[in-house]
């Protein structure tokens, strides 16, 4: 390639880059105008609505400050028919199901398995008496293993790393549904601290909050080191966090609806969760 051809190619690349930037600015300009119009529409109709509902006190205050809109706060709660704490029998069956699900979960299995008296089972597979987390004794009773590993579920956004700050800024008025669902299963959480997370997670009561990677690492090590056989303190902390979650009188969607939402909408013909369940039966 000659010097002239390289110069032409470089100029074309610069021109294409400038065109893409101009197109992006145009799209952003259109999007910004749309967002601004939506913003004012929301304020106008919010002031004229019979009832406004928001999911955090921070959001309610923002609506009041921005548009002079009065609203009621009703927190999201997990439906009990989808999210609940499993007993030991259900946990064991769940671990067995995962162990058979795919190769990724084969580590859940142990070498200990047994067949029925006639060597057959309804599903045509061997019966797992043990997993890495639980086992079934000779009386068919399930126990959790004293040497079971700690399951740590990591949930992050699909957002690109460089845009994660924008996500956290957008969350300043909202709460993560993943945490709500985990609370429905009585699972303690470790959450990045942001503006209104305190409305859902109380540090040291039903979960832990962190600001830095060092704090997150320290919390995980505190809970995981020696779990469960040689970590009496951390196991007690986890059990206390789980107990505090279950102590919430409005932990389920139906109880929260009847106590907080239904009184606001009953005059509009809405049913209580109890009445709705009765009709469905």
PyMOL commands that set and color helices and strands:
alter all, ss='L'
color gray80, all
select helices_A, chain A and resi 3-48+57-67+88-101+103-108+161-173+177-184+197-199+213-224+232-246+253-268+273-280
alter helices_A, ss='H'
color red, helices_A
select strands_A, chain A and resi 53-54+72-73+134-136+142-144+189-192+207-210
alter strands_A, ss='S'
color yellow, strands_A
deselect
rebuild
show_as cartoon
